[in-house]
Amino acid sequence: MNVLWNAHLFYFDNDELESEEELDLISEFFQLLQDYGDLLDLDAGEVVKAEFYLNQQIKELEREGFLVFGGRWLKKVKISNQEDLWPVASVRVVRRMSPESIKGPNLEKVIS
């Protein structure tokens, strides 16, 4: 959840999908991440529930042969001639045996 908090932008990426089941699994996971990321003012109990549901999703992805990596960075954004740095939450889902999982994308593995 720490990757998502106070992020203004989101970047989601995944390995090529091979079935409708993978499509459903990963698209639902990314939607859940974005939904929780858009809710900046969750109460303490809601945070615990959100972390539980996200961990359940990550465990399901791992059972299906995927790994989840996450990270944050700042992106320079210009609005009305004023530059600002916005936090970006990045999550990548890769197959366990893909080259990206072996060398690791420029993100940290999310521990479930």
Secondary structure, DSSP 8 states (H G I E B T S, - for coil): -TTTTT-SEEEEEE----SHHHHHHHHHHHHHHHHHHH-TT--HHHHHHHHHHHHHHHHHHHHTTEEEEEEEEEEEEEETTEEEEEEEEEEEEEETTSHHHHH--SSEE---
